Amino acid sequence: MRLSGQGAPVSFAARTVTVPARTRADVPFAVTVTADTPPGEHRGTVRAATADREVRVDLRLRVSGPHLAALTVEDVHVDADTGALRYTLVNRGTTVLAPRLAVRAEGLLGTVLDRPDRALPLTLRPGERATRTEPWPDPPALDSVTVRLTATAPGAAPATARAEAAFASGPALTGTAGLLLAAAAGVVHVARRRRSRTQRAPEGATP
């Protein structure tokens, strides 16, 4: 049987152990916490593997020190084709965080997206980051918007990030161009009528 650790600096008294049938073996191990390890909760796994089987045991550590809850939202990007919002949450503190997210988007004529604060299906360990995508199935067809994401977690100050995006779909552009052409044609028609009236006026004028 071979022993190994994952997610934590684990060292064993012996990496390989032979355990006869119906017996047991106690193998001491140690976890090394370096000076740059942040305070808070840490997790790892101890694995015992044979040629045809593997057993895993969760390992949980708590490093003493000041508790700090700090969360940031970074790298916000808006896909102008699909409306999907891509962003990254980063745990900058020393405690495990359960983040929440609110999304709001303002266009030229007002609010076009308003999703209230809600819990996300993940937790972040100290120093951990997670990149996620927020769908927006019905973005505006023609607008310039500012998207604001606000991430929160118990004990942490709200973190906000923004991104700009311009939406211009083909049908919206075609419809706008048609309206502009129709308006231009109306202006030309009115101008021609006024010119015709101006040219005919001297014929009926009294000397």
Sequence and secondary structure as in RCSB ss.txt:
>XXXX:A:sequence
MRLSGQGAPVSFAARTVTVPARTRADVPFAVTVTADTPPGEHRGTVRAATADREVRVDLRLRVSGPHLAALTVED
VHVDADTGALRYTLVNRGTTVLAPRLAVRAEGLLGTVLDRPDRALPLTLRPGERATRTEPWPDPPALDSVTVRLT
ATAPGAAPATARAEAAFASGPALTGTAGLLLAAAAGVVHVARRRRSRTQRAPEGATP
>XXXX:A:secstr
 EEEEESS EEES SB    TT      EEE   TT  SEEEEEEEEEE SS EEEEEEEEEE S     EEEEE
EEE TTT  EEEEEEE SSS B  EEEEEEEETTEEEEEEEEEE S  B TT EEEEEE  SS  SEEEEEEEEE
EEETTEEEEEEEEEEEEE HHHHHHHHHHHHHHHHHHHHHHHHHHHHHHHGGGG   
